Structures are given as C-alpha cells and as structure tokens.
Amino acid sequence: MKREAWQRIFRYIFEFVAAGLAGWIYEVVTVYILYHHFVNRGILHLPIVPIYAVGAFILLALLGERDRSPVFVFLFSAVVTTAFELGSSYLLEFIFHKQFWTYEGWWGSIQDRASLVSSAIFGALAVGYFFWLHPLSGKLCDKLPKAVCIGFSVLASGAIITDLAVSVKELLEKKQ
C-alpha cells in the first residue's frame, strides 16, 4: 500500500519521538540503577535522546523493511550502533568540547565511548524497533484520522526543533 506524504511524515516523526523517548528511559533507568539518583539524560530539555532516533533511522535505511530474523537484526544492529556511538561521541566532543557519556569501568568498554554491554542493549532495542515500533507506526498512520496525524507531526516536530535550537545554543555558550 502506497502511503500519502502526510502519513510518511507522521510515521517518521512518531518513530523519532518514540525511539528518542525509549533511549531517554533506558539512560535514566541505567543511571538510576548504577548511581541511585535521577539524572535527566541527553542534550534536550524534552525527555528525548535524539541519538537513539537517528540510530534507528540509520538501521532502517540499512536494513529496509525486508523480513529479517530477530537474531540477524540483533547482531547487525549491535555492530552498527556501536560504530555509530563511537563516531558520534568523537563528533560531539569535537563540536561541543564536552564528552557526553563514558563507559569507564564498564565490562567490554571500547575506548570508554562504547561498551559490549550497551551494544547488546542497542541490539535488543533494535529488535523492538523493527518488530514492534515500526509495525505499530504503520498501523497508526493507516488508522488515525489525517487531522490527528498532521497535528501530532506539527506539534512534535515544532517542539523538538525548538528544543534542539535552544539546547545547542546553550551548549555552544557553555563551550566559550
């Protein structure tokens, strides 16, 4: 079934929000388990960590919507997201002169910027994305009224773009 442009836009924005929120929840829970206190993770003020959404879209672009086994998706995603996490950590540090995360002391740490443990978790999150979230977003964009999809898309993208602009401005000001 060919989707209309508004349905594709809704689907991508919905998945961006959902994947970013799942990443935020994972990060907040992990920090709470390790250090027993709440830390609002990510660079945004919203409870969204964009690197998880971007990682999901990279995987979607690489894997497409072809049928794949969960084991393949897990292994492939663990490797790709590890490389993405390493590259992103260096790029963000270059831009903002700040290290946003560390895996110092973690088992299987890779340059303290990635970890075999986190790679396995990212692989599991990717399986959830491909076998639950992505199909769900397709069903939602087919069933929800056009006005709801467009309204959500406008509000969510406006909030994220505004938050991103404010957050990057604050980070750049701290850099100086």
C-alpha distance (Angstrom), angle and dihedral (degrees) to the residues before:
residue distance angle dihedral
M1 . . .
K2 3.80 . .
R3 3.77 112.0 .
E4 3.76 124.0 -143.8
A5 3.81 119.3 -115.3
W6 3.81 93.5 -104.0
Q7 3.81 90.1 53.8
R8 3.81 92.7 51.3
I9 3.81 91.0 47.3
F10 3.81 91.5 49.3
R11 3.79 90.9 48.4
Y12 3.81 94.2 51.9
I13 3.80 93.9 44.9
F14 3.80 91.8 46.0
E15 3.82 90.7 49.9
F16 3.82 91.6 45.9
V17 3.81 90.8 53.6
A18 3.82 94.0 43.0
A19 3.82 95.5 46.2
G20 3.81 91.8 44.2
L21 3.80 91.1 48.6
A22 3.82 91.5 48.1
G23 3.81 88.4 51.7
W24 3.80 91.4 49.6
I25 3.81 91.3 49.8
Y26 3.83 91.3 48.1
E27 3.81 91.5 49.8
V28 3.81 95.4 45.4
V29 3.81 92.5 47.3
T30 3.82 92.2 46.4
V31 3.81 92.6 51.3
Y32 3.79 90.7 45.5
I33 3.82 92.0 51.2
L34 3.81 92.9 46.6
Y35 3.80 100.7 39.6
H36 3.84 104.7 17.7
H37 3.79 96.7 -126.0
F38 3.79 138.4 89.6
V39 3.81 119.0 -101.9
N40 3.80 121.0 178.3
R41 3.79 99.2 -130.3
G42 3.76 128.6 -152.8
I43 3.78 133.4 38.1
L44 3.79 97.1 -85.4
H45 3.77 129.0 81.6
L46 3.81 89.4 -135.2
P47 3.82 117.2 79.8
I48 3.80 90.8 -102.3
V49 3.80 128.2 109.0
P50 3.83 103.8 -159.0
I51 3.81 95.7 -160.2
Y52 3.83 89.3 71.0
A53 3.80 91.8 52.8
V54 3.81 92.3 46.4
G55 3.80 89.5 48.1
A56 3.81 90.5 51.5
F57 3.81 90.9 51.1
I58 3.80 91.5 48.5
L59 3.80 88.9 53.2
L60 3.80 91.3 46.7
A61 3.80 90.1 51.5
L62 3.81 91.9 48.7
L63 3.80 98.7 41.4
G64 3.79 100.1 30.9
E65 3.75 119.7 -165.0
R66 3.80 96.1 -60.4
D67 3.78 118.4 129.3
R68 3.79 110.3 -93.0
S69 3.75 130.9 171.6
P70 3.81 116.1 -104.6
V71 3.82 89.3 -121.1
F72 3.81 91.6 55.8
V73 3.82 91.9 46.0
F74 3.82 90.0 49.1
L75 3.80 95.8 49.4
F76 3.81 96.5 39.9
S77 3.80 92.0 46.3
A78 3.80 93.5 47.6
V79 3.81 90.3 55.7
V80 3.82 96.2 42.9
T81 3.80 95.4 44.8
T82 3.80 91.3 48.3
A83 3.80 90.8 54.5
F84 3.82 89.5 44.7
E85 3.81 91.9 49.5
L86 3.81 92.1 49.9
G87 3.80 93.1 48.0
S88 3.80 92.8 44.3
S89 3.78 93.2 50.9
Y90 3.80 91.7 54.8
L91 3.81 93.2 43.5
L92 3.81 94.0 49.1
E93 3.80 91.1 46.5
F94 3.82 90.1 50.5
I95 3.81 92.6 49.8
F96 3.81 100.0 40.2
H97 3.84 102.0 23.4
K98 3.78 88.4 -128.5
Q99 3.79 133.8 106.0
F100 3.80 106.6 -132.2
W101 3.80 98.4 -167.3
T102 3.76 141.5 9.7
Y103 3.76 135.4 -165.7
E104 3.78 93.3 -161.9
G105 3.78 107.9 155.1
W106 3.81 94.3 14.0
W107 3.77 118.7 129.2
G108 3.80 110.3 -103.9
S109 3.79 93.2 15.8
I110 3.80 113.9 178.2
Q111 3.83 108.8 -152.5
D112 3.84 86.5 -36.0
R113 3.85 86.2 -79.5
A114 3.80 99.4 89.9
S115 3.78 136.1 13.9
L116 3.77 137.4 -154.9
V117 3.81 87.1 -125.6
S118 3.80 92.6 55.1
S119 3.80 89.8 43.4
A120 3.80 89.7 57.6
I121 3.81 90.4 47.8
F122 3.82 91.0 49.8
G123 3.81 88.7 50.0
A124 3.80 90.0 52.9
L125 3.81 91.3 46.9
A126 3.81 89.0 51.5
V127 3.80 90.8 53.6
G128 3.81 87.7 52.7
Y129 3.78 90.2 48.4
F130 3.82 96.1 50.4
F131 3.79 98.2 38.4
W132 3.81 101.1 36.0
L133 3.82 117.4 11.0
H134 3.80 99.7 41.1
P135 3.83 94.2 48.6
L136 3.82 89.8 44.3
S137 3.81 92.0 53.9
G138 3.80 89.6 50.9
K139 3.80 91.3 53.0
L140 3.80 92.0 45.9
C141 3.79 94.3 51.6
D142 3.82 89.4 50.1
K143 3.82 94.9 48.0
L144 3.80 106.7 33.6
P145 3.80 118.7 86.2
K146 3.78 115.5 -99.1
A147 3.83 91.9 -117.0
V148 3.82 91.8 55.4
C149 3.80 92.3 49.4
I150 3.79 93.4 47.1
G151 3.81 92.5 44.4
F152 3.80 92.4 50.2
S153 3.80 91.2 46.2
V154 3.81 93.7 51.0
L155 3.82 95.3 44.2
A156 3.80 96.7 43.0
S157 3.80 96.0 44.3
G158 3.82 91.2 45.2
A159 3.80 91.8 50.8
I160 3.81 93.5 46.4
I161 3.81 95.1 45.8
T162 3.82 91.3 47.4
D163 3.80 92.0 47.3
L164 3.80 91.3 46.5
A165 3.82 91.8 51.4
V166 3.81 92.5 48.0
S167 3.82 93.4 44.3
V168 3.82 95.1 47.9
K169 3.82 90.2 47.1
E170 3.82 89.9 52.3
L171 3.81 92.0 47.7
L172 3.80 92.5 49.0
E173 3.82 90.8 48.8
K174 3.83 90.5 51.6
K175 3.81 89.0 50.1
Q176 3.82 92.0 62.9
